[in-house]
């Protein structure tokens, strides 16, 4: 083994330029594969997310009808207003014929003592108070859009319960370098002081349907759960809960596409209104997502197919180019290896030397390529496995070509014939 290692070191030293060029080429190949795979995975994820959320479905926007400020205040002055709102929301949330998706982009005022958020979010010339973009969502909407995290944990059922002043939040992917899981922030939410605890970070390009936009991205948002609050203990608690529940009853209804499903939804919604005593509701538009969704899916399908074809073409071209380069580099060495064989080296030793040489080059290129992908924030487990698989294929392929050529060069065949004659 020492002899083999010595030969390999001498080979690397005597062929520095060629090996450096080869390492750079294989590194670039791995970076290309990782980049293409990242884009392919992203395109597939986007297509799958849209199909899960919108395929064969209709989404209706449901709002309260209190457009006039005087009517709004008159309703809130009713002694049973909060109970009506809670009953109405809970009935929507537990409906049988439709899914109720409560979502709203109400900003939250944060005491940013560490100056993490941009200066332009500062309010009232304060040194620390920042108005941060936030997005509130109920449990059904969170599950409906299958939002997931890249770090920390997702929302759990208990996060949508009333847990006092501490409110768990998820941060958009743009904040992953600014905060850590477990960080706490002091905030004001609808004039109520709360403590926010960061429990995780959403995957990049997480999206929902909001305000007619089928691709409303949450990368720059702080996501908080819509909490089903306990009975208020103070007058301020009652005021606060009324404001929040008014926001919670302005959301979206999702049903399977079809007239029968629409009719069932309308009938159940009317029954909910009668049962809870909340009559003032309206729809904005009908099936607002269908046409936009179809065009979007067609574009994603075209882009996905294009990326796959480019990946396959790039893979083939690079494999041929690298294989040809290695073959040309080793062509002049084959006779030298045959002379080693003549001097007593076994074929197994020569093959082992070939494999170790190429394994060292491919391994170094793999590490360099992976390091670049990590810096570009494109690295994940799937990409790592893909690169390792390609590295193994490349090493085995190059080694087999060279072994075959070594065993079949004219000098080696002649030496083998002489051995057989003896």
C-alpha positions in Angstrom: 0.0 0.0 0.0 2.9 2.4 0.7 4.2 1.8 -2.8 0.8 2.6 -4.3 0.5 5.8 -2.2 4.0 6.8 -3.2 3.1 6.3 -6.9 -0.1 8.3 -6.5 1.8 11.2 -4.9 4.4 11.2 -7.7 1.6 11.2 -10.2 -0.2 14.2 -8.6 3.0 16.2 -8.5 4.1 15.5 -12.0 0.6 16.3 -13.5 -0.4 19.3 -11.3 -1.9 21.4 -14.1 -4.0 18.6 -15.7 -5.4 17.5 -12.3 -6.2 21.0 -11.2 -8.1 21.6 -14.4 -9.9 18.3 -14.0 -10.8 19.1 -10.4 -12.1 22.5 -11.4 -14.2 21.0 -14.2 -15.7 18.3 -12.0 -16.4 20.9 -9.3 -18.2 23.1 -11.8 -20.1 20.0 -12.9 -21.3 19.3 -9.3 -22.2 22.9 -8.8 -24.2 22.8 -12.0 -26.0 19.6 -10.9 -26.8 21.1 -7.5 -28.1 24.3 -9.0 -30.2 22.6 -11.6 -31.6 20.2 -9.0 -32.4 23.0 -6.6 -34.3 24.8 -9.3 -36.1 21.6 -10.4 -37.1 20.9 -6.8 -38.3 24.4 -6.4 -40.4 24.3 -9.6 -41.8 20.9 -8.6 -42.6 22.1 -5.1 -44.3 25.2 -6.5 -46.3 23.2 -9.0 -47.4 20.6 -6.3 -48.3 23.3 -3.8 -50.6 25.1 -6.3 -52.2 21.8 -7.4 -52.9 20.7 -3.9 -54.4 24.1 -3.0 -56.3 24.9 -6.2 -56.9 21.9 -8.4 -60.7 21.3 -8.8 -61.4 23.8 -6.1 -63.2 27.1 -5.8 -62.2 29.8 -3.3 -64.7 32.5 -2.1 -63.8 35.5 -0.1 -66.1 36.0 2.9 -66.3 39.4 4.7 -68.6 41.0 7.2 -71.0 43.6 5.9 -70.3 46.4 8.4 -68.9 48.9 6.0 -70.6 51.8 7.8 -68.6 52.9 10.9 -71.8 53.7 12.8 -73.3 50.3 12.1 -70.0 48.7 13.1 -70.0 50.5 16.5 -73.7 49.8 17.0 -73.1 46.1 16.7 -70.1 46.2 19.1 -72.2 48.0 21.6 -74.6 45.1 21.8 -74.1 43.2 25.1 -73.7 39.9 23.4 -71.6 41.0 20.4 -68.5 39.0 21.4 -70.4 35.8 22.0 -72.0 36.2 18.6 -68.7 36.7 16.9 -67.1 33.7 18.7 -70.0 31.4 17.9 -70.0 32.5 14.2 -66.3 32.0 13.8 -66.3 28.6 15.6 -69.2 27.5 13.4 -67.3 28.5 10.3 -64.2 26.7 11.5 -66.2 23.5 12.1 -68.3 23.6 9.0 -69.0 20.3 7.2 -69.4 21.3 3.6 -66.5 23.7 3.3 -63.1 24.7 4.7 -62.8 28.1 6.4 -59.5 29.8 5.9 -59.0 32.8 8.2 -56.1 34.9 7.0 -55.1 38.6 7.4 -52.0 40.7 7.1 -52.2 42.8 10.2 -48.9 44.3 11.1 -47.4 44.0 14.6 -45.4 46.6 16.5 -42.1 45.1 17.7 -39.7 46.5 20.4 -36.6 46.0 18.2 -33.9 46.7 20.8 -31.3 44.9 18.7 -32.1 46.8 15.5 -32.7 43.7 13.5 -35.6 45.0 11.4 -35.0 47.7 8.7 -34.9 51.3 9.8 -37.7 52.3 7.5 -40.1 50.3 9.6 -39.5 52.6 12.6 -42.6 54.5 13.8 -43.2 57.7 15.7 -39.5 58.6 15.6 -38.8 55.9 18.1 -35.5 54.3 18.5 -36.8 50.8 18.9 -40.5 50.5 17.8 -40.9 48.9 14.4 -44.1 48.2 12.4 -43.3 44.7 11.1 -45.3 42.9 8.4 -47.2 40.1 10.0 -49.6 37.5 8.7 -52.3 35.9 10.9 -53.7 32.5 10.0 -56.0 29.9 11.5 -55.2 26.2 11.8 -57.3 25.1 8.9 -55.6 27.6 6.5 -52.1 26.5 7.8 -52.9 22.9 7.1 -54.7 23.7 3.8 -51.6 25.3 2.2 -49.3 22.6 3.8 -46.8 25.2 5.1 -43.7 23.6 6.5 -40.5 24.8 8.2 -36.8 24.5 7.4 -35.8 25.0 11.0 -37.6 24.6 14.3 -41.1 23.2 14.4 -44.4 23.9 12.7 -47.6 25.2 14.4 -49.3 22.6 16.5 -52.9 22.4 17.7 -52.1 23.9 21.1 -50.6 27.0 19.4 -54.1 28.1 18.4 -55.3 28.0 22.0 -55.2 30.8 24.4 -51.8 30.6 26.2 -51.8 34.0 27.9 -49.3 36.7 26.9 -46.9 34.3 25.0 -47.7 34.0 21.3 -45.7 31.5 19.2 -44.7 32.8 15.8 -43.1 31.5 12.6 -40.7 33.7 10.7 -40.4 33.9 6.9 -37.3 32.4 5.4 -35.7 35.9 4.9 -35.3 36.1 8.7 -33.4 32.9 9.2 -30.0 34.7 9.6 -31.4 37.3 12.0 -33.0 35.2 14.7 -32.8 31.8 16.3 -35.5 29.4 17.4 -36.5 30.3 21.0 -35.8 34.0 20.6 -38.5 36.2 22.3 -39.7 39.6 21.2 -41.9 42.1 23.1 -44.7 43.3 20.8 -48.0 45.2 20.6 -50.8 43.3 18.8 -54.0 45.3 18.4 -52.8 47.6 21.3 -52.3 44.5 23.5 -48.8 43.8 24.8 -47.7 40.3 24.0 -44.5 38.3 24.0 -43.7 36.6 20.8 -41.7 33.3 20.8 -40.0 32.3 17.6 -40.7 28.5 17.1 -39.4 28.0 13.5 -38.7 29.4 10.1 -40.9 28.7 7.0 -39.5 27.1 3.9 -38.4 29.5 1.2 -41.2 30.6 -1.2 -44.0 29.4 1.1 -47.2 30.8 -0.3 -50.9 31.1 0.3 -54.0 32.5 -1.6 -54.7 36.0 -0.3 -56.6 39.0 -1.7 -57.0 37.4 -5.1 -53.3 36.5 -5.4 -52.6 32.8 -5.9 -48.9 33.4 -5.1 -48.9 35.5 -1.9 -45.4 34.7 -0.5 -44.6 34.7 3.2 -40.8 35.0 3.0 -40.8 38.6 4.5 -43.6 38.0 7.0 -43.9 37.1 10.7 -46.7 34.4 10.9 -48.8 34.2 14.0 -51.7 31.9 14.8 -55.3 33.1 15.1 -56.0 32.2 18.7 -59.4 31.0 20.0 -59.5 33.1 23.1 -61.0 32.3 26.5 -63.7 34.5 28.1 -62.4 38.0 28.7 -61.5 39.1 32.2 -61.4 42.8 31.7 -63.1 45.4 29.6 -60.0 45.8 27.6 -59.8 42.1 26.9 -63.4 42.2 25.6 -62.5 45.1 23.3 -59.4 43.4 22.1 -61.2 40.1 21.4 -64.0 41.8 19.5 -61.4 43.4 17.2 -59.5 40.2 16.6 -62.7 38.1 16.0 -63.9 40.7 13.5 -60.7 40.0 11.6 -61.1 36.3 12.0 -64.5 36.2 10.4 -63.1 37.9 7.3 -61.5 35.0 5.5 -62.0 32.5 2.6 -64.2 29.5 2.0 -62.8 26.6 -0.1 -65.0 24.0 -1.6 -64.7 21.4 -4.4 -65.5 22.9 -7.8 -69.2 22.3 -8.9 -72.7 23.7 -8.5 -73.8 21.1 -6.0 -70.9 22.0 -3.7 -71.6 25.7 -4.0 -75.3 25.1 -3.1 -74.4 23.0 -0.1 -71.9 25.7 1.1 -74.5 28.4 0.7 -77.1 26.4 2.6 -74.8 25.6 5.5 -73.6 29.2 5.7 -77.2 30.4 5.9 -77.8 27.9 8.7 -74.7 29.1 10.6 -76.0 32.7 10.3 -79.4 31.7 11.6 -78.0 29.7 14.5 -75.4 32.2 15.7 -77.3 35.4 15.0 -74.7 36.9 12.7 -76.5 37.9 9.5 -74.4 40.7 8.0 -71.9 38.8 5.7 -71.0 39.1 2.0 -69.0 37.4 -0.7 -66.5 39.1 -2.9 -66.4 37.5 -6.3 -66.8 33.8 -7.1 -64.2 31.3 -8.1 -61.5 34.0 -8.2 -58.6 31.7 -8.6 -59.5 29.3 -11.4 -58.4 31.1 -14.6 -55.3 32.5 -13.0 -54.5 29.1 -11.5 -54.7 27.3 -14.9 -52.3 29.8 -16.6 -49.9 29.5 -13.7 -49.9 25.7 -13.8 -49.2 25.8 -17.6 -46.2 28.1 -17.1 -44.8 26.0 -14.2 -45.2 22.8 -16.3 -43.3 24.4 -19.2 -40.6 25.7 -16.9 -40.3 22.3 -15.2 -40.0 20.4 -18.4 -37.4 22.9 -19.7 -35.3 22.6 -16.6 -35.4 18.7 -16.7 -34.3 18.7 -20.4 -31.5 21.2 -19.7 -30.3 19.1 -16.7 -30.2 15.9 -18.8 -28.4 17.7 -21.6 -25.8 19.3 -19.3 -25.3 16.0 -17.5 -24.6 14.1 -20.7 -22.3 16.8 -22.1 -20.3 17.1 -18.9 -20.0 13.3 -18.5 -18.7 12.9 -22.1 -16.3 15.9 -21.7 -14.9 14.7 -18.3 -14.6 11.1 -19.6 -12.8 12.3 -22.7 -10.4 14.5 -20.8 -9.5 11.8 -18.3 -9.0 9.3 -21.2 -6.6 11.7 -23.0 -4.7 12.4 -19.7 -4.2 8.7 -19.1 -3.4 7.6 -22.7 0.3 8.5 -22.2 0.4 6.7 -18.9 -0.9 3.4 -20.0 2.4 2.2 -21.4 4.2 3.3 -18.2 1.7 1.3 -16.2 2.4 -1.7 -18.5 6.1 -1.3 -17.8 5.3 -1.4 -14.1 3.5 -4.6 -14.8 6.6 -5.9 -16.6 8.7 -5.0 -13.5 6.5 -7.1 -11.2 3.5 -5.0 -10.3 0.3 -7.1 -10.4 -2.8 -6.0 -12.4 -4.7 -5.7 -9.1 -2.2 -3.2 -7.8 -2.3 -1.1 -10.9 -6.1 -1.1 -10.9 -6.1 -0.1 -7.2 -3.8 2.8 -8.0 -6.1 3.9 -10.8 -9.2 3.8 -8.6 -7.5 5.7 -5.7 -6.2 8.4 -8.0 -9.6 9.1 -9.5 -11.3 8.7 -6.1 -9.1 11.4 -4.6 -9.8 13.8 -7.5 -13.5 13.2 -7.5 -13.7 13.4 -3.6 -11.9 16.8 -3.6 -14.2 18.1 -6.3 -17.2 16.9 -4.4 -16.2 18.7 -1.3 -15.4 21.9 -3.2 -18.7 21.8 -5.1 -20.7 21.1 -1.9 -18.9 24.0 -0.2 -20.0 26.4 -2.9 -23.6 25.2 -2.8 -23.6 25.7 0.9 -22.5 29.3 0.4 -25.1 29.8 -2.2 -27.7 28.4 0.2 -28.7 25.7 -2.2 -27.5 22.8 -0.1 -29.9 20.2 1.3 -30.0 16.5 2.0 -31.5 15.6 -1.4 -28.9 17.6 -3.3 -26.1 16.0 -1.2 -27.3 12.5 -2.0 -27.7 13.4 -5.6 -24.1 14.7 -5.8 -22.7 11.7 -4.0 -24.5 9.4 -6.4 -23.1 11.2 -9.4 -19.6 11.2 -7.8 -19.8 7.4 -7.3 -21.0 6.9 -10.9 -18.3 9.2 -12.2 -15.5 7.4 -10.2 -16.7 4.0 -11.2 -17.2 5.0 -14.9 -13.8 6.6 -15.2 -12.1 3.7 -13.5 -13.8 1.0 -15.6 -12.8 2.8 -18.8 -9.2 3.1 -17.7 -9.1 -0.5 -16.4 -10.5 -1.8 -19.7 -8.0 0.3 -21.7 -5.1 -0.9 -19.5 -6.0 -4.5 -19.9 -6.3 -4.2 -23.6 -3.4 -2.1 -24.7 -1.0 -3.8 -27.1 1.9 -4.0 -24.7 -0.1 -5.5 -21.9 -1.6 -8.1 -24.2 1.9 -9.0 -25.5 3.2 -9.3 -21.9 0.2 -11.6 -21.0 0.9 -13.7 -24.0 4.5 -14.1 -23.0 3.5 -15.1 -19.5 1.1 -17.7 -20.9 3.9 -19.2 -23.1 6.2 -19.5 -20.2 
